[in-house]
Every structure is written in structure tokens, then in C-alpha cells.
Amino acid sequence: MTSSRTSSNQVNENAGKPEDYSILPAWGEKEISELKLNHCLINLSHKVNDLQEIIYRLNKTIQNPPFEKRVRVKEAG
């Protein structure tokens, strides 16, 4: 139990740092590959959420432009 607790603490300390899987010597290639894939999927999910937020804000701005732009459009039309 102590060794798994130490390993877990080491993994948590490395969160956000470049991947260093040398702290997991008992893991096989398959487990490490799955861990890397999960990390990539989490990052991709965050990027998709960021893009969704950008699209939402753009749509909101298009549907309800700032006041100055609405005035200019009315004057031009």
C-alpha cells in the first residue's frame, strides 16, 4: 500500500509538467500508451470546450452587436 500511495503522490506532483513515466516502472507499454491517450483526450476535450465558448460568444455578438455598430448600420441603411 505504501508504494502505491507514494507512486500516486509522485504522479500528482507531476501534474501539468511534461510527461515523465519513468516513475511507473511496473507499468507495461500498453498501460503507458493508454495513459498518454487519456491525457491527449482530456486536452482535446478542453480545446473543444474553448472553441465552443468562442463560437457561442461570436454568435451572441453577431445577434446582438455592440451599440456603436447598430447605430452605424441604421445610418448606412
N, C-alpha and C positions, 0 to 999 in steps of 0.2 A: 504494500500500500504506500509506503513512504516513497518508493521510487516513482510510482505513477503520479503522486502528488508533486514531487519535485519536477518531473517532466511537464506536468500541466502548468506549473508556475513558470517554468522556462518558456513555454510556448506563449503564455500570456505576456511575459516581459518583452517578447519579440514582436508583439502585435504592432503592425504598421511599419515595421522595419523590413528591409529586403529579406526574402525567404532564406532561412538557414535551417535546412532539415537535418544537419549533422547531429542535432540534439536528439534525434529519434533513430538511433542505430538499430533498434529491434524491428523497425518497420521495414516492410518489403517495398519493392519498386511500385507495385500496384497501389498500395495504401498511400504512398507519397504522391503518385500521379493523381489519385482521387482527391487528395488534399489540395494539390495545386489547382485542379479543375474546379473544385468548390470555391477556392479563393478567386479564381477568374470569374466564375458565375456570379459571385457576390459583387465584385467590382462592376461587372456588366449590368447587373440589376440596378446598382446605384447610378450608373451613367444613363440608363433608360429612364429612371425616375427624374434625373436632372433634365433630360430632354423633354419629358412630358411636362414638367414645370415651365420650361421655356416656351413650349407650344401653347400651353394654357395662357401664359402672360401675353404672348403675341396675339392670340385670338381675342383676348379681353381688350387689348389696345386697339385692335382693328375695329371691333364692335363699338368701342366707346373711346374715340381718340381724345387726346388732351384738348382742353378748351380752345387754345390758340389755333389749332389745326381745324377745328369745327368752324370757327369764325371765318377763316380764310376760305374754306370750301364754300361756305354760304355766299361770301363776297364774289368769288370767282363764278359761281353758278348763277 
